[in-house]
Amino acid sequence: MSALLVGLTAVLTLAGCGVPPSDVIEAGAPASGMFSAGPKHAVPTAVPVYFLHNGDLKPYLRKISDPGDLGTLVRLLFDGPSASEAATTVTKLPHLTDAPTVAIGSDNILSVHLPKDVPPLSHLAMLQLACTVAHETALSAALSSDAPQDGASTAPPVGGQPSSPAYPSVRVLGDGWTMTQSDSECPDPVQP
């Protein structure tokens, strides 16, 4: 109550001294300080995985929150065609009970370590892996180098082609076997 009386006394005193009342006077920029944007929520991106349609490699899009997450990309590829795609699409990759491990070697070749007891992959299965990885890394590089900071969509790179893949070869390591496949036999990349 005493604070109210002090405030009322101050107003009356100022009014009695000839100081005219006024509205709020704005000056300068609003107060600022440390700003935390909080966690960023990833926007799902459609990425191609390669399956076989009438014996030919064909890209099928999958949504992924981080296009640079090659482990998730490889897992999506090994998951095979969706139920709706299975009527016309096949995979030569085996069904895995455990997720493969993906690593990048000092030679800049992406390595996929398969669980135990997986037999060597066929040539078409190796191409599915090589094309998926090569085209996705090229797409990711194109999107990240051209991506605006506000998350808006981007235009395709100049010439309409994504940049060269970061990993033009994939090495698959199984239980007692190793195979390497380049992307030289892959179809043209999917446009972003």
C-alpha positions, 0 to 999 in steps of 0.5 A: 500500500505504501508503494501505491502512495509513493507512486501517487504522490510522485505523479501529483508532485510532478503534475503540480510542478508544471511537468506536462503528462505525455505518452510513451516516447519510443527511442532506439531499437527494442531490447535484444539479447541472446537468442536460442532458436531451439532444436531445428526440425528436419524437413523430410526430403525425397531420396531415390533408392534403386530397385529393378523394374523389368530387369532395369534399375529404376529410382523409387523415392523414399522420405528421409529426414537427413539426406546425408544419413547414408546408414538410414538410406542403405537400410531403406534400400535393404528394406526392399520395395513397398507393398504397392511397388512389389507388384512390379518391382523387385530387389536383388538385395537379401532381406537382413535380420540386422541392420548393415553398418555403413562407414567411409574409408580413408580411400573415400569409398563407402563401405557397407558391412553386412551381418554374418551369414549373408552370401556374396551379392549379385552384380545387380544387387551391387548396382542397386547399392552403388547407384543409390549411394552415388546418386544420393550423395550427388543430390545431397551435395547439390542441395546443401551447396545451394540450400538457402538458410531459411529452408526454402526449396532450391532450384536444380544446379546449373545445367540441371545435373547434380554434382559428381557423387562424393562416393562413386564406388561402394564396397560391401563386406560380408562374412569372408568376402568383399566386393566393390562396385562403381556407379559407372553402369548407373542410369542418369541421376534423379533430378532434385 
